[in-house]
Amino acid sequence: MKKYILVFTVTVVSLFAQENKQYALEINPIGLFAKRISTAYTYFMPSSNGAIHIPVFYKNIVGNAPNNTGPIRVIDNRTFGENTLTLDVAYRYFLNHKDRGLYTQASTRVARLWGGFQDKSTTKLGLGIGLGTRKPIFNDNFYYTVGFNITKYFIGENLIFNHYGGIDMTTGLSDDSYFIMEFNLRIGYTF
């Protein structure tokens, strides 16, 4: 799955690679330690304060859960894990400058969930809003982004994957009757 995400990112970059445009690639460094892949591609519109932001998130939960609870189940000595792949397309509007500072965003999300002890899959579609900031670190090329998003799925359901009810802040999954709240931290490079 990791190679597919890399191929997707390279494909998107090559589609938009033209002169006089500014692009960025981002990665969540904390996610790598948590065995999650969270990366993003951003296209900054040169003539406005807007940007198209495309984050991709992948998580694979495998292993044995204590007392056979939680998202991982062991039945007849077989371990059943869960997989999540999400793709967002967001429009960011920077309030202060064309590519830095405080921003608001509106997004559409497609999520694919599969696996679980029932070995089922589902596709979900949702809408979201967010607020965040983008600040340079050393120079104009390296930066960090901190953001908060709220998303609601309107199509698809994942009750077969949600074992706790309510909002699960660690996986980004929730009952369909709730909103998904996410905190994002990414390090990026513009080119």
C-alpha positions in Angstrom: 0.0 0.0 0.0 2.9 2.4 0.8 4.2 2.2 -2.8 0.7 3.0 -4.2 0.6 6.1 -2.1 4.0 7.1 -3.3 3.0 6.5 -7.0 -0.1 8.6 -6.4 1.9 11.5 -5.0 4.4 11.4 -7.8 1.6 11.3 -10.4 -0.2 14.3 -8.9 3.1 16.3 -8.8 3.8 15.4 -12.5 0.3 16.5 -13.6 0.7 20.0 -12.1 4.4 20.5 -12.8 4.6 23.6 -14.8 6.6 26.8 -14.6 5.6 29.8 -12.4 3.6 27.6 -10.0 4.4 26.7 -6.4 3.9 23.2 -5.0 4.5 21.5 -1.7 4.9 18.0 -0.3 4.1 17.3 3.3 4.5 14.4 5.7 3.3 13.8 9.3 6.5 12.8 11.2 4.6 11.6 14.3 2.5 9.4 12.1 5.5 7.4 11.0 6.3 6.4 14.6 2.6 5.4 15.0 2.8 3.2 11.9 0.5 5.5 9.9 1.2 7.2 6.7 -0.1 10.7 6.4 1.2 12.8 3.5 -0.1 15.7 1.4 0.4 17.6 -1.8 -0.4 21.3 -2.1 -0.7 23.5 -5.1 -0.6 27.2 -4.3 -2.5 29.3 -6.8 -0.1 32.2 -7.8 -2.8 34.7 -8.5 -4.8 34.4 -5.3 -4.6 33.5 -1.6 -6.0 30.0 -2.3 -4.4 26.6 -2.4 -5.6 23.1 -3.4 -4.6 20.7 -0.7 -4.7 16.9 -1.2 -3.9 14.8 1.9 -3.7 11.0 1.9 -3.9 8.9 5.1 -3.3 5.1 5.4 -3.4 3.0 8.5 -3.2 -0.7 9.0 -4.0 -2.1 12.4 -2.7 -5.7 13.0 -1.7 -7.6 16.1 -3.4 -9.1 19.1 -5.6 -6.9 21.3 -5.9 -7.6 25.0 -8.9 -9.7 25.9 -9.9 -9.9 22.3 -11.4 -6.4 22.4 -10.9 -3.3 20.2 -10.4 -3.2 16.5 -8.3 -6.4 16.3 -9.9 -9.7 16.9 -8.4 -13.2 17.2 -10.8 -16.0 16.2 -9.6 -19.6 15.8 -6.0 -18.4 16.1 -6.5 -16.0 13.1 -5.8 -12.3 13.6 -8.1 -9.9 11.8 -6.8 -6.4 11.2 -8.4 -3.2 9.9 -7.2 -0.9 7.1 -8.2 2.7 6.4 -7.3 4.7 3.3 -8.6 8.3 3.0 -8.1 10.9 0.3 -9.2 14.5 0.8 -9.4 17.3 -1.7 -9.5 20.7 0.2 -9.6 24.3 -0.9 -7.5 26.4 1.6 -7.9 30.2 1.7 -5.0 32.0 3.4 -6.3 35.1 5.3 -2.9 37.0 5.5 -0.7 35.9 2.7 -0.9 33.8 -0.5 0.8 30.8 1.0 1.4 31.2 4.8 -0.3 32.2 8.0 -3.8 31.5 9.1 -6.1 29.6 6.7 -9.6 28.2 6.5 -10.5 25.2 4.4 -13.4 23.3 3.0 -12.9 19.7 1.9 -14.4 16.5 0.5 -13.2 13.1 1.8 -13.4 9.6 0.3 -12.5 6.8 2.7 -12.1 3.1 2.0 -12.2 0.8 5.0 -11.6 -3.0 4.8 -10.8 -5.9 6.9 -12.0 -6.4 10.5 -13.0 -9.6 12.1 -16.1 -9.7 9.8 -13.8 -9.2 6.8 -16.0 -6.6 5.2 -15.4 -3.3 3.4 -17.1 0.0 2.8 -16.5 3.3 1.0 -17.5 6.5 2.6 -17.9 10.1 1.3 -18.0 13.2 3.5 -17.6 16.9 3.7 -15.4 18.9 6.2 -14.2 22.3 7.3 -11.0 23.3 9.0 -8.8 26.0 10.4 -5.0 26.1 10.6 -1.8 27.9 10.1 1.3 27.4 7.9 4.6 28.9 9.0 8.1 28.8 7.5 10.7 27.0 9.6 14.2 27.9 8.3 13.5 29.7 5.0 10.6 29.9 2.6 11.0 26.3 1.4 10.7 24.4 4.7 7.5 24.9 6.8 5.2 23.3 9.3 1.4 23.2 9.2 -0.9 22.8 12.2 -4.6 22.4 11.6 -7.9 21.2 13.1 -10.6 19.6 10.9 -14.2 18.5 11.4 -15.6 16.1 8.9 -19.0 14.4 8.6 -19.7 11.4 6.4 -22.9 11.4 4.5 -22.5 8.3 2.3 -21.4 4.9 3.5 -21.3 3.5 7.0 -18.6 2.0 9.2 -20.5 0.6 12.2 -18.8 -2.8 11.5 -15.5 -1.1 12.2 -16.4 1.1 15.2 -16.2 -0.9 18.4 -16.3 1.9 20.9 -19.1 4.2 19.8 -18.8 7.9 19.5 -15.7 9.6 18.2 -12.4 7.7 18.0 -9.7 10.4 17.9 -6.9 7.9 17.1 -8.2 6.3 14.0 -10.3 9.1 12.6 -13.3 6.8 12.4 -16.6 7.3 14.1 -20.2 6.4 14.2 -22.0 8.0 11.2 -24.1 10.0 13.5 -21.1 11.9 14.9 -18.5 14.4 13.5 -14.9 13.4 13.1 -12.5 15.8 14.7 -8.8 15.7 13.7 -5.7 17.5 14.7 -3.0 17.6 12.0 0.7 18.4 12.2 2.8 18.1 9.1 6.3 19.2 7.9 6.6 20.3 4.3 8.8 21.5 1.6 7.8 23.8 -1.3 9.3 23.7 -4.8 
